[in-house]
Amino acid sequence: MNSVEPLPSYKEYLPPFQQERISCDRVDPPSQAEFLQCPICLLLFDRPTTLTCCGTSYCIDCLQKCFWCPSCRSPLPANLPLLKKNITLSHMVENLFVTCPSHTYDTLKLCQERVKIKDLGSHWKSCPHIIFTCKCKELISSTSFLEGLVKCRCPEVKCENCDGVFQERLYKYHSDDCMRKRAKCKYCGSNYDRGAGKVHLSSECFSYCPYKDFGCDETNKMSSKDLKAHCEYYKNLHNYQLLLSMNQSVADSFLKKTSEFNDKIPDSRT
């Protein structure tokens, strides 16, 4: 039974949503933004705060650039960084309806949905008209971003579970799916989750020498570590036994050449 957690939604593998400042003309209808615009940046409030000197509200970040209140010219408080966000104004901004972010570059304005600002993140990952910017700066539509046939300038990465090669933007999506699939061990023949391949080989895999049927004297099952050492130590003998099963004269020639080669290896003890 596969013990790996279910694969997350494909949306989790899309680029993260980054909220940009929103102009009032994107609000639908624009009249709803009349009193939710910062007097300094002229955009919708972002972390608004209300000054006690005159009751005017501004974005906290906008006030960081000022020395006095832009409205009444009173000196700003010394504890400006500690100003608290106006929760009511923030809530009002978050519930405004705006046009799809794709309208900033889609001149045809194909997406006609009105989306609350607080829901822009989920809409951004599901709208077919959104264009993502890959890590390599390539522009790729949301419907094609996880398609392997769509190439970008990302480097290729080799999957450690299946040895497949994928572009970097696709690697995490493939790897998380690949490690959940079952694989058959070439040594012991048992099935295991690909993601647990190293654990299987180090602690679960016990198998016979693959040259047992060709004359190897080792008849006991071995761990993958011991099997690897065994095959390395008896490499020439195994090759001879394999050749012998196919053609004796070729096997005898191999044995003779191997012996001649070993005789020419300098003795490191002299």
ABEGO torsion letter per residue (X at the ends): XBABBBBBBAAAABBBBBBBBBBAAABOBAAAAAAABBAAAGBBBBGBBBBAAAGBBBBAAAAAABABBAAAGBBBBAAAAABBBBAAAAAAAAABBBBBAAAAABAAGABABBBBAAAAAAAAAABAABBBBBAAGBBBBAAAAABAABBBABBBBBBAAAGBBBBAAAAAAAAAAAAABBBBBAAAGBBBBAAAAAAAAAAABBBBBAAAAAGBABABBBBAAAAAAAAAAAAAAAAAAAAAAABAAAAAAAAAAAAAAAAABBBAAX
